[in-house]
Amino acid sequence: MSATNLAGRILKVNHAGEHGAVSIYSGQIFMARFTARFLLPELLTFKADEEKHRAAFYNELQRRGLKRCKSYWLCAVGGYALGIGTGLLGANAISLTTIAVERTVLRHLRHQTELLVEDADAVSAISSILNEEQEHHDVAKNRSRPPGVFGRMLSSAISGTTEAVIWLGMRL
């Protein structure tokens, strides 16, 4: 795959992933009204950040004349289901979800900036969201309780699913 094609594919997957993140927070916000009301301001802020990130990648796709990733709606539906499910489980599950997703995403984003070093626009789009993604991770980590067996299983499942969706998106 050429560097230009790789950058386009990565940007498409990142755009779909940000759409998935918006959907996760949407589901969690819906459920947190019943299970963790005190988290609503934070979740609303995180969702707004993810909407900005999605727009940044969309703008770069538009500039390059690229369509969105075929996994876009998969990320939306899967993200919303994950948000509803973890929101139903309460505040710690919401935090563990954010930690697991952001840890995986941050690793990928940092690797992408190394892979795409010759594509300044792609690196700029990716770099523009790193600080907020790190902040989401850190805020959730500081708020969460140490995970028990269930929490570790939940975190592993979410990290693995996030990796699988990224892998699939790169191949669709």
KOLKOL-949555 format. One record per residue (C-alpha): residue number from 1; residue in three letters; x, y, z. Coordinates in Angstrom, 2 decimals. Layout:
 resi resn       X       Y       Z
  NUM  ALA       X       Y       Z
...
! end
This chain:
 resi resn       X       Y       Z
    1  MET    0.00    0.00    0.00
    2  SER    1.41    3.40   -0.95
    3  ALA    1.96    6.07    1.69
    4  THR   -0.93    8.12    0.28
    5  ASN   -3.28    5.14    0.34
    6  LEU   -2.15    4.22    3.86
    7  ALA   -2.78    7.75    5.10
    8  GLY   -6.22    7.77    3.51
    9  ARG   -7.12    4.40    5.00
   10  ILE   -5.91    5.47    8.47
   11  LEU   -7.86    8.73    8.31
   12  LYS  -11.01    6.86    7.25
   13  VAL  -10.66    4.40   10.14
   14  ASN   -9.96    7.22   12.61
   15  HIS  -13.06    9.08   11.39
   16  ALA  -15.18    5.94   11.88
   17  GLY  -13.59    5.37   15.29
   18  GLU  -14.44    8.89   16.41
   19  HIS  -18.02    8.27   15.28
   20  GLY  -17.95    5.13   17.43
   21  ALA  -16.66    7.16   20.39
   22  VAL  -19.50    9.69   19.98
   23  SER  -21.90    6.74   19.99
   24  ILE  -20.34    5.20   23.11
   25  TYR  -20.73    8.46   25.00
   26  SER  -24.28    8.90   23.66
   27  GLY  -25.26    5.50   25.05
   28  GLN  -23.50    6.15   28.34
   29  ILE  -25.15    9.57   28.68
   30  PHE  -28.55    7.98   28.15
   31  MET  -27.94    5.36   30.86
   32  ALA  -26.00    7.60   33.26
   33  ARG  -29.20    9.59   33.79
   34  PHE  -30.32    6.54   35.77
   35  THR  -27.07    4.99   37.05
   36  ALA  -24.41    7.70   37.43
   37  ARG  -26.00   11.13   37.15
   38  PHE  -22.92   12.85   38.59
   39  LEU  -20.93   11.81   35.49
   40  LEU  -23.22   13.61   33.02
   41  PRO  -21.22   16.87   32.77
   42  GLU  -18.00   14.96   32.13
   43  LEU  -19.59   12.61   29.61
   44  LEU  -21.17   15.52   27.76
   45  THR  -17.77   17.23   27.56
   46  PHE  -16.08   14.03   26.33
   47  LYS  -18.80   13.57   23.70
   48  ALA  -18.34   17.15   22.48
   49  ASP  -14.58   16.55   22.20
   50  GLU  -15.17   13.38   20.17
   51  GLU  -17.55   15.28   17.87
   52  LYS  -14.73   17.79   17.22
   53  HIS  -12.32   14.93   16.53
   54  ARG  -14.76   13.32   14.12
   55  ALA  -15.13   16.67   12.32
   56  ALA  -11.34   17.08   12.06
   57  PHE  -11.01   13.70   10.34
   58  TYR  -14.07   14.36    8.18
   59  ASN  -12.55   17.64    7.00
   60  GLU   -9.32   15.88    6.08
   61  LEU  -11.24   13.17    4.21
   62  GLN  -13.16   15.86    2.32
   63  ARG   -9.94   17.69    1.47
   64  ARG   -8.55   14.47    0.01
   65  GLY  -11.77   13.58   -1.82
   66  LEU  -12.25   10.36    0.18
   67  LYS  -15.47    8.70    1.28
   68  ARG  -15.92    7.57    4.84
   69  CYS  -14.89    4.09    5.95
   70  LYS  -17.23    1.17    5.36
   71  SER  -17.04    0.45    9.11
   72  TYR  -18.60    3.85    9.97
   73  TRP  -22.05    2.48   10.83
   74  LEU  -20.63   -0.63   12.51
   75  CYS  -18.74    1.71   14.84
   76  ALA  -21.94    3.67   15.50
   77  VAL  -24.12    0.68   16.32
   78  GLY  -21.42   -1.17   18.25
   79  GLY  -20.42    1.98   20.12
   80  TYR  -23.98    2.78   21.14
   81  ALA  -24.56   -0.80   22.34
   82  LEU  -21.31   -0.66   24.33
   83  GLY  -22.33    2.70   25.80
   84  ILE  -25.77    1.44   26.84
   85  GLY  -24.34   -1.76   28.32
   86  THR  -21.55   -0.15   30.29
   87  GLY  -23.78    2.77   31.28
   88  LEU  -26.23    0.27   32.71
   89  LEU  -23.43   -1.17   34.85
   90  GLY  -22.70    2.22   36.42
   91  ALA  -19.92    4.70   37.01
   92  ASN  -16.96    2.34   37.31
   93  ALA  -17.87    0.43   34.15
   94  ILE  -18.18    3.75   32.32
   95  SER  -14.71    4.75   33.55
   96  LEU  -13.18    1.38   32.71
   97  THR  -14.63    1.63   29.20
   98  THR  -13.06    5.05   28.65
   99  ILE   -9.70    3.83   29.95
  100  ALA   -9.70    0.70   27.76
  101  VAL  -10.81    2.45   24.58
  102  GLU   -8.52    5.46   25.00
  103  ARG   -5.50    3.33   25.93
  104  THR   -5.93    1.35   22.70
  105  VAL   -6.67    4.41   20.58
  106  LEU   -3.74    6.41   21.96
  107  ARG   -1.35    3.57   21.13
  108  HIS   -2.65    3.49   17.56
  109  LEU   -2.60    7.27   17.13
  110  ARG    0.98    7.55   18.31
  111  HIS    2.04    4.74   15.99
  112  GLN    0.21    6.42   13.10
  113  THR    2.13    9.66   13.57
  114  GLU    5.34    7.64   13.19
  115  LEU    4.08    5.77   10.11
  116  LEU    2.83    8.90    8.36
  117  VAL    5.73   11.21    9.18
  118  GLU    5.96   12.28    5.51
  119  ASP    2.27   13.30    5.35
  120  ALA    2.17   16.50    7.40
  121  ASP   -1.58   17.00    6.98
  122  ALA   -2.41   13.51    8.23
  123  VAL   -0.01   13.85   11.16
  124  SER   -1.51   17.25   11.96
  125  ALA   -5.06   15.84   12.01
  126  ILE   -3.99   12.96   14.25
  127  SER   -1.85   15.11   16.54
  128  SER   -4.66   17.63   16.98
  129  ILE   -6.67   15.16   19.06
  130  LEU   -3.96   13.42   21.10
  131  ASN   -4.09   15.72   24.13
  132  GLU   -7.86   15.46   24.57
  133  GLU   -7.80   11.68   24.13
  134  GLN   -5.07   11.49   26.79
  135  GLU   -7.12   13.74   29.06
  136  HIS  -10.18   11.47   28.71
  137  HIS   -8.03    8.48   29.66
  138  ASP   -6.44   10.24   32.64
  139  VAL   -9.69   11.68   34.03
  140  ALA  -11.37    8.27   33.84
  141  LYS   -8.34    6.54   35.39
  142  ASN   -8.24    9.00   38.29
  143  ARG  -11.95    8.51   38.94
  144  SER  -12.13    4.73   38.60
  145  ARG  -11.80    2.16   41.35
  146  PRO   -9.20   -0.59   40.93
  147  PRO  -10.83   -3.20   38.71
  148  GLY  -11.72   -6.54   40.19
  149  VAL  -11.95   -9.71   38.13
  150  PHE  -15.04   -8.48   36.29
  151  GLY  -13.45   -5.09   35.61
  152  ARG  -10.30   -6.70   34.22
  153  MET  -12.41   -8.97   32.01
  154  LEU  -14.48   -5.98   30.84
  155  SER  -11.35   -3.93   30.09
  156  SER   -9.74   -6.79   28.17
  157  ALA  -12.90   -7.41   26.16
  158  ILE  -13.25   -3.72   25.29
  159  SER   -9.58   -3.37   24.34
  160  GLY   -9.76   -6.51   22.20
  161  THR  -12.94   -5.36   20.49
  162  THR  -11.45   -1.93   19.81
  163  GLU   -8.39   -3.58   18.25
  164  ALA  -10.66   -5.84   16.16
  165  VAL  -12.72   -2.93   14.86
  166  ILE   -9.56   -1.02   13.90
  167  TRP   -8.19   -4.12   12.17
  168  LEU  -11.45   -4.67   10.30
  169  GLY  -11.72   -1.01    9.32
  170  MET   -8.25   -1.11    7.79
  171  ARG   -9.33   -4.00    5.60
  172  LEU  -12.81   -2.96    4.45
! end
